[in-house]
Amino acid sequence: MGVAGVLGIFGYLLKKADYPISPLVLGLILGAMLEENFRLAVKLGQGNYFTFFESPIVLGMMVLFILVFSVPKLLRKIKSDTSA
């Protein structure tokens, strides 16, 4: 009964703050799958976490990730410097 009350209050606060519920549900569903597959991958890599970074595909994805998050910031900085 107490858990239902706490979750009800949590849901009410999320609705009041106009927070979308779908990302929360998606995270709850995919989070368990991600954790299970991560554990399996570490076990297959014999406990070595660096097995995730040995593939050239992963290197390309990491470079893309860095570019996606850094280029917009750099462009904003350049734009603000030229307008000032």
C-alpha positions as CSV (number, residue, x, y, z in Angstrom):
1,M,0.0,0.0,0.0
2,G,2.8,2.4,0.8
3,V,4.7,1.7,-2.4
4,A,1.5,2.4,-4.4
5,G,1.0,5.7,-2.6
6,V,4.6,6.8,-3.2
7,L,4.4,5.9,-6.9
8,G,1.1,7.6,-7.2
9,I,2.6,10.8,-5.7
10,F,5.6,10.5,-8.0
11,G,3.3,10.1,-11.0
12,Y,1.2,13.1,-9.9
13,L,4.3,15.2,-9.6
14,L,5.5,14.1,-13.0
15,K,2.2,15.0,-14.6
16,K,2.1,18.3,-12.8
17,A,5.5,19.2,-14.1
18,D,4.3,18.2,-17.6
19,Y,7.0,15.5,-17.8
20,P,6.5,13.0,-20.6
21,I,5.9,9.5,-19.3
22,S,7.0,7.6,-22.4
23,P,10.8,8.1,-21.8
24,L,10.4,7.0,-18.2
25,V,8.6,3.8,-19.3
26,L,11.1,3.2,-22.1
27,G,14.0,3.6,-19.6
28,L,12.5,1.2,-17.2
29,I,11.9,-1.5,-19.8
30,L,15.3,-1.1,-21.7
31,G,17.3,-0.5,-18.5
32,A,16.9,-4.1,-17.3
33,M,17.8,-5.4,-20.8
34,L,20.8,-3.2,-21.0
35,E,22.1,-4.3,-17.6
36,E,21.6,-8.0,-18.4
37,N,23.5,-7.7,-21.7
38,F,26.2,-5.5,-20.2
39,R,26.9,-8.2,-17.6
40,L,27.0,-10.9,-20.2
41,A,29.4,-8.9,-22.3
42,V,31.7,-8.3,-19.4
43,K,31.6,-12.0,-18.5
44,L,32.4,-12.9,-22.2
45,G,35.3,-10.4,-22.0
46,Q,36.6,-12.2,-18.9
47,G,36.0,-9.2,-16.7
48,N,37.9,-6.8,-19.0
49,Y,35.9,-3.6,-19.5
50,F,38.2,-2.4,-22.3
51,T,36.8,-5.0,-24.6
52,F,34.1,-2.5,-25.4
53,F,36.7,-0.1,-26.8
54,E,38.8,-2.4,-29.0
55,S,36.6,-2.5,-32.1
56,P,37.1,0.1,-34.8
57,I,33.3,0.5,-35.0
58,V,33.3,1.7,-31.4
59,L,36.1,4.1,-32.1
60,G,34.1,5.6,-34.9
61,M,31.0,5.8,-32.7
62,M,33.0,7.6,-29.9
63,V,34.4,10.1,-32.4
64,L,30.8,10.7,-33.7
65,F,29.5,11.1,-30.2
66,I,32.2,13.7,-29.3
67,L,31.5,15.6,-32.6
68,V,27.7,15.6,-32.0
69,F,28.1,17.1,-28.6
70,S,31.0,19.5,-29.2
71,V,30.4,21.0,-32.6
72,P,27.1,22.8,-31.7
73,K,28.9,24.4,-28.6
74,L,31.8,25.4,-30.8
75,L,29.5,26.9,-33.4
76,R,27.6,28.9,-30.7
77,K,30.9,30.2,-29.3
78,I,32.1,31.2,-32.7
79,K,28.8,32.9,-33.5
80,S,28.7,34.8,-30.2
81,D,32.4,35.9,-30.7
82,T,31.7,37.3,-34.2
83,S,28.5,39.1,-33.1
84,A,30.2,40.8,-30.1
